[in-house]
Amino acid sequence: RGRVFYNYVNIIKEKRPLAFVAENVKGILSKSHKNEFLKIIGMFFEEGYLVKYKLLNAKNFGVPQDRERVFIVGIRSDLNVGYKFPKETHSDGEYVTLKDAIWDLKGNPGEYLKGSFSPIYMSRNRKRRWDEVSFTIQAGGRHAPLYPDSPDMLKVGIDKRVFDPKSKNNIRRLSVRECARIQTFPDNFEFIEKSINEKYKMIGNAVPVLLAKAVAKQLMESLNGRISRDTLF
């Protein structure tokens, strides 16, 4: 997996697209990975692309989810245009909540992964309230956040929690459709994989639709010549 970006650079070198967008976890900006990341950015520059990157949180763009990711946008330098990341549309008090996103699925959530919860899962809180945004949707059903009506996870030790024994509510993970909603996929979008785990994986690996749209819309503005290179790079 550590070679993915280098393979990406090779594809850019071969195909020479007008522009590209890449996305990765925020850990790529950590002290232990920053030098390698900047090396890759330099490789894009060497291939003739003007590059900008920024850490974005999906919840600031109408996505009901805490999801921080690094976005990298490159535009071929000979086009003489720049790129400006989209402005945030949501802030404290304006976020789209779990209730906004999935309340209407009560009683008909669709398929969801059943089974036990691993010690890793039980090492931290996995539940958000209806009036909050979701935790990050992971690329796997076993790590899907809890449904908001599930019992609270009580801390009983270092990296150890238990479900509230006094609660009579059912314990379950978010369903495939609920995760898709939280990633802002439309309900008519079909995940054709037969395996429920593969469906969770596809959804969790995706860029939230509304955030992808915001980034792409700005890129189209650039390619249409509406954003000056001089003022933004």
Stockholm file with secondary structure:
# STOCKHOLM 1.0

chainA/1-233         RGRVFYNYVNIIKEKRPLAFVAENVKGILSKSHKNEFLKIIGMFFEEGYLVKYKLLNAKNFGVPQDRERVFIVGIRSDLNVGYKFPKETHSDGEYVTLKDAIWDLKGNPGEYLKGSFSPIYMSRNRKRRWDEVSFTIQAGGRHAPLYPDSPDMLKVGIDKRVFDPKSKNNIRRLSVRECARIQTFPDNFEFIEKSINEKYKMIGNAVPVLLAKAVAKQLMESLNGRISRDTLF
#=GR chainA/1-233 SS CTTHHHHHHHHHHHHCCSEEEEEEEGGGGSTTTHHHHHHHHHHHHHTTEEEEEEEEEGGGGTCSBCCEEEEEEEEEGGGCBCCCCCCCCCCTTTCCCHHHHHGGGTTCCCCCCCSCCCTTGGGSCCCCCTTSCBCCCCSSGGGCCBCTTSCCEEEEETTEEEECTTCCSCCCBCCHHHHHHHTTCCTTCCCCCSSHHHHHHHHHHSCCHHHHHHHHHHHHHHHTTCSBHHHHC
#=GC SS_cons         CTTHHHHHHHHHHHHCCSEEEEEEEGGGGSTTTHHHHHHHHHHHHHTTEEEEEEEEEGGGGTCSBCCEEEEEEEEEGGGCBCCCCCCCCCCTTTCCCHHHHHGGGTTCCCCCCCSCCCTTGGGSCCCCCTTSCBCCCCSSGGGCCBCTTSCCEEEEETTEEEECTTCCSCCCBCCHHHHHHHTTCCTTCCCCCSSHHHHHHHHHHSCCHHHHHHHHHHHHHHHTTCSBHHHHC
//
